[in-house]
Amino acid sequence: MPSKLTEDYLVKILDRKLKPFEDKMEGLVKSVEFISAKYDELLIKHQYIEEMINELVKENKLLKKQIFNLPNQSEQMCVNFNELEQYDRQNCLEIRGIAVQEGEDTDTLVCSIGNLVNVNIKAEDMSISHRFKSNPTARIYIVSVFWGSTFL
């Protein structure tokens, strides 16, 4: 060891003594940088998840509103369907209580019944007439569909 401490000698001593601390410090800096990068990644993922949650909340509100309106829409569709069915049947006539006869001509029966109630119906006024049974326990009746609503 020299008798006189020079600045260079002191620097060498300090460098040698501080070298292990520098190595440890370098490791700590790398560790902090790694943790910081991972934190940044997690922060980006968190922001993305927050955006997705907000979008899902909006979509959920919209879907709830649509579901709330479904019963009204369904009811309106039933009303519209019933009106359409009634419109479709506006040229139809049902005749009940006439016994079924073998070999009968329903066109002739409809014309005869029309004459009984003072309505002149001809076979060419009808597009079709036939017997119909609405369900297994119901009685069979005559349905006649007219070309126009002249008689109805």
C-alpha positions as CSV (number, residue, x, y, z in Angstrom):
1,M,0.0,0.0,0.0
2,P,1.5,3.3,-1.0
3,S,2.3,5.8,1.7
4,K,0.6,8.6,0.0
5,L,-3.0,8.3,-1.0
6,T,-3.4,9.7,-4.4
7,E,-6.6,10.5,-6.1
8,D,-6.2,7.7,-8.6
9,Y,-5.5,5.2,-5.9
10,L,-8.6,6.3,-4.0
11,V,-10.7,6.0,-7.1
12,K,-9.5,2.5,-7.7
13,I,-10.2,1.5,-4.1
14,L,-13.7,3.0,-4.3
15,D,-14.4,1.3,-7.7
16,R,-13.3,-2.0,-6.3
17,K,-15.4,-1.6,-3.1
18,L,-18.5,-0.3,-5.0
19,K,-18.4,-2.8,-7.8
20,P,-20.5,-5.4,-6.0
21,F,-23.0,-2.7,-5.2
22,E,-23.1,-1.5,-8.8
23,D,-23.7,-5.1,-10.0
24,K,-26.6,-5.4,-7.5
25,M,-27.9,-2.0,-8.5
26,E,-27.8,-3.0,-12.1
27,G,-29.8,-6.1,-11.3
28,L,-32.3,-4.1,-9.3
29,V,-32.7,-1.6,-12.2
30,K,-33.4,-4.4,-14.7
31,S,-35.9,-5.9,-12.3
32,V,-37.7,-2.5,-11.8
33,E,-37.7,-2.0,-15.6
34,F,-39.2,-5.5,-16.1
35,I,-41.8,-4.9,-13.5
36,S,-42.6,-1.5,-15.0
37,A,-43.0,-3.0,-18.5
38,K,-45.3,-5.7,-17.0
39,Y,-47.3,-3.0,-15.2
40,D,-47.7,-1.1,-18.4
41,E,-48.9,-4.3,-20.2
42,L,-51.4,-4.9,-17.3
43,L,-52.5,-1.3,-17.5
44,I,-53.2,-1.6,-21.2
45,K,-55.1,-4.9,-20.7
46,H,-57.1,-3.3,-17.8
47,Q,-58.1,-0.3,-20.0
48,Y,-59.2,-2.7,-22.8
49,I,-61.2,-4.7,-20.3
50,E,-62.8,-1.5,-19.0
51,E,-63.8,-0.5,-22.5
52,M,-65.2,-3.9,-23.2
53,I,-67.2,-3.8,-19.9
54,N,-68.6,-0.4,-20.8
55,E,-69.6,-1.7,-24.3
56,L,-71.2,-4.7,-22.8
57,V,-73.1,-2.6,-20.3
58,K,-74.5,-0.5,-23.1
59,E,-75.4,-3.5,-25.1
60,N,-77.0,-5.1,-22.1
61,K,-79.2,-2.0,-21.5
62,L,-80.2,-2.0,-25.2
63,L,-81.1,-5.8,-25.1
64,K,-83.1,-5.3,-21.9
65,K,-85.0,-2.5,-23.5
66,Q,-85.7,-4.7,-26.6
67,I,-86.8,-7.6,-24.3
68,F,-89.1,-5.3,-22.4
69,N,-90.8,-4.3,-25.8
70,L,-91.2,-7.9,-27.0
71,P,-94.5,-8.6,-25.3
72,N,-96.0,-5.5,-26.8
73,Q,-94.6,-6.4,-30.2
74,S,-95.9,-10.0,-29.8
75,E,-99.4,-8.7,-28.8
76,Q,-99.4,-6.4,-31.8
77,M,-98.4,-9.2,-34.2
78,C,-101.3,-11.3,-32.8
79,V,-103.7,-8.5,-33.4
80,N,-102.3,-7.9,-37.0
81,F,-102.5,-11.7,-37.7
82,N,-106.1,-11.9,-36.5
83,E,-107.0,-8.9,-38.7
84,L,-105.3,-10.5,-41.6
85,E,-107.2,-13.8,-41.0
86,Q,-110.4,-11.9,-40.8
87,Y,-109.6,-10.0,-44.0
88,D,-108.8,-13.3,-45.7
89,R,-112.2,-14.7,-44.6
90,Q,-114.2,-11.7,-45.7
91,N,-115.5,-13.5,-48.8
92,C,-116.3,-16.7,-46.9
93,L,-119.7,-17.9,-45.7
94,E,-120.2,-20.6,-43.2
95,I,-123.5,-22.6,-43.2
96,R,-124.1,-24.8,-40.2
97,G,-126.9,-27.2,-39.4
98,I,-127.3,-28.8,-42.8
99,A,-127.1,-32.6,-42.6
100,V,-124.6,-34.4,-44.8
101,Q,-126.1,-36.3,-47.7
102,E,-124.2,-38.8,-49.7
103,G,-123.2,-37.4,-53.2
104,E,-124.2,-33.9,-52.3
105,D,-123.1,-30.9,-54.3
106,T,-122.3,-28.1,-51.8
107,D,-122.5,-25.4,-54.6
108,T,-126.1,-26.4,-55.2
109,L,-126.8,-26.4,-51.4
110,V,-125.4,-22.9,-51.0
111,C,-127.5,-21.6,-54.0
112,S,-130.6,-23.3,-52.5
113,I,-130.1,-21.8,-49.1
114,G,-129.4,-18.4,-50.6
115,N,-132.8,-18.6,-52.4
116,L,-134.5,-19.5,-49.1
117,V,-133.3,-16.2,-47.6
118,N,-134.1,-14.3,-50.8
119,V,-130.5,-14.0,-52.0
120,N,-129.9,-14.9,-55.6
121,I,-126.6,-16.9,-55.6
122,K,-125.3,-18.7,-58.6
123,A,-122.6,-21.4,-58.7
124,E,-120.3,-19.0,-60.8
125,D,-120.4,-16.5,-57.9
126,M,-118.4,-19.0,-55.8
127,S,-114.8,-19.9,-56.2
128,I,-115.3,-23.0,-54.0
129,S,-117.6,-24.6,-51.5
130,H,-117.0,-27.7,-49.4
131,R,-117.6,-29.4,-46.1
132,F,-115.3,-28.5,-43.2
133,K,-114.7,-29.8,-39.7
134,S,-112.7,-27.4,-37.5
135,N,-111.7,-30.0,-34.9
136,P,-112.4,-33.7,-34.3
137,T,-115.3,-33.1,-32.0
138,A,-117.0,-30.3,-34.0
139,R,-119.8,-30.8,-36.4
140,I,-119.2,-30.6,-40.1
141,Y,-120.4,-27.4,-41.8
142,I,-120.3,-25.9,-45.3
143,V,-117.8,-23.2,-46.2
144,S,-118.3,-21.2,-49.4
145,V,-115.8,-18.8,-50.8
146,F,-117.1,-16.1,-53.1
147,W,-115.3,-14.2,-55.8
148,G,-116.3,-10.9,-54.5
149,S,-118.2,-9.5,-51.5
150,T,-121.4,-9.0,-53.4
151,F,-123.5,-11.1,-51.1
152,L,-121.7,-10.5,-47.8
